[in-house]
Amino acid sequence: MRRPPSRPLRLALALPVALLCAAAPATAGTGADPDPHQAASPHNWGTVIGTSEPAQATAWAMRALGRHGTADARIGETHHPTYPGVPDDYQAALQGPVEPGGDVPWFDHIEGVRTAAEPADGDHRTVTASVSVTEMEFGLPKYKAPDKPGPGATQRSAFGVLLHDVEARATSKPGAPPALSSSVATGHLAMAGKRIHSFDGSAAANTGVRVPKDPKLPPQLLATVNEQIGTDGQGHPNVTAAGGDITDKHALGGYVNALHLTILGPEPVDLTIGHAAVLRAGDGPR
């Protein structure tokens, strides 16, 4: 097992803040909005590498992605097969802030990160990706020290996320569709000190949260809880004629995000938290 040193991570990503200030609370549900995640990334499976291995797997604790790949910061990324700089197992306490680099107007706090991407013993056609995070907090803009709330208080940034005990898992076995699952034991999404969504364990797959909730107004933030997406053999989401992502029992791959949210604006930012993905090469021998 490879264990990188337990130390603060430095990320550099400029995020817009003005678009969050006047947002209204949202409610969970489904809507007719086009998939916002494609505005920031062609797909969210992760890195697909050329390999003779019959299956691949990848996981990360958190990824912050800018439009057109202008910024791509990943915490705790693992991959099977491994490639330079990305091991198949990551474990770090990270008991402290994830420190933004430069003049970035947000802060993170992450503790107890563990991710793994691995084949089954004796059968490289079966792969599993998994991730667990004890606590994760994200605030935009970042707090002044005296303003940070205590345990259990509502995050008071213009936009905030607080999550406890994040889990995600994806498994691919020969002759079966990907098995995907995720959960967040407790936590919330908040805007300007008001909670817009609470977490209490498992949620229905692809539970949606929209800000503002009025579909006549343009979205400023879109989130998916327990996002589950089937993919083709290159990790691209399977898409219906109507343009929406779907899970597919015949999919060659799939990924799950405990939380996937997009902050919309002139420069959209895409955040995935608790990500696990699996992929098999094709329909050959099983």
RAZI-V919140 format. One record per backbone hydrogen bond with DSSP energy under -0.5 kcal/mol. CO is the residue of the C=O (numbers start at 1). NH is the residue of the N-H. If there is no record, write none. Layout:
co={CO & CO}
nh={NH & NH}
//
This chain:
co={2 & 5 & 9 & 9 & 11 & 13 & 17 & 17 & 18 & 20 & 25 & 27 & 29 & 35 & 36 & 37 & 37 & 40 & 46 & 47 & 49 & 54 & 56 & 57 & 58 & 59 & 60 & 61 & 62 & 63 & 63 & 64 & 65 & 66 & 67 & 71 & 73 & 74 & 75 & 75 & 78 & 80 & 83 & 86 & 87 & 88 & 90 & 92 & 93 & 94 & 96 & 97 & 98 & 98 & 99 & 102 & 104 & 105 & 105 & 107 & 108 & 109 & 110 & 111 & 111 & 112 & 113 & 114 & 115 & 116 & 118 & 120 & 123 & 123 & 125 & 126 & 127 & 128 & 129 & 130 & 131 & 132 & 133 & 134 & 135 & 136 & 137 & 138 & 139 & 140 & 144 & 145 & 150 & 155 & 157 & 157 & 159 & 160 & 161 & 162 & 163 & 164 & 164 & 165 & 166 & 167 & 168 & 169 & 170 & 171 & 172 & 173 & 178 & 179 & 181 & 183 & 184 & 186 & 187 & 188 & 189 & 189 & 190 & 191 & 194 & 197 & 199 & 201 & 204 & 207 & 208 & 209 & 211 & 211 & 213 & 214 & 220 & 221 & 222 & 223 & 224 & 225 & 226 & 227 & 229 & 230 & 231 & 231 & 232 & 236 & 238 & 240 & 244 & 246 & 248 & 252 & 253 & 254 & 255 & 256 & 257 & 258 & 259 & 260 & 261 & 262 & 262 & 263 & 265 & 268 & 269 & 270 & 271 & 272 & 273 & 273 & 274 & 275 & 276 & 277 & 278 & 279}
nh={4 & 7 & 11 & 99 & 101 & 15 & 20 & 21 & 21 & 23 & 213 & 210 & 208 & 38 & 39 & 40 & 41 & 69 & 48 & 49 & 51 & 281 & 279 & 80 & 277 & 78 & 275 & 274 & 75 & 65 & 272 & 73 & 270 & 69 & 70 & 66 & 64 & 76 & 61 & 62 & 59 & 57 & 86 & 83 & 79 & 117 & 115 & 113 & 112 & 96 & 110 & 99 & 100 & 108 & 11 & 104 & 106 & 141 & 142 & 139 & 98 & 137 & 96 & 134 & 135 & 134 & 92 & 132 & 90 & 130 & 128 & 123 & 120 & 126 & 127 & 120 & 172 & 118 & 170 & 116 & 168 & 114 & 166 & 165 & 111 & 163 & 109 & 161 & 107 & 159 & 147 & 148 & 153 & 193 & 192 & 193 & 140 & 190 & 138 & 188 & 136 & 185 & 186 & 185 & 133 & 183 & 131 & 181 & 129 & 179 & 127 & 176 & 180 & 171 & 169 & 167 & 201 & 164 & 199 & 162 & 196 & 197 & 160 & 194 & 191 & 189 & 187 & 184 & 207 & 225 & 29 & 223 & 220 & 221 & 215 & 217 & 264 & 211 & 262 & 209 & 260 & 207 & 206 & 257 & 255 & 238 & 252 & 253 & 235 & 232 & 246 & 243 & 240 & 230 & 251 & 280 & 231 & 278 & 229 & 276 & 227 & 226 & 273 & 224 & 271 & 222 & 264 & 269 & 268 & 67 & 263 & 65 & 261 & 63 & 258 & 259 & 258 & 60 & 256 & 58 & 254 & 56}
//
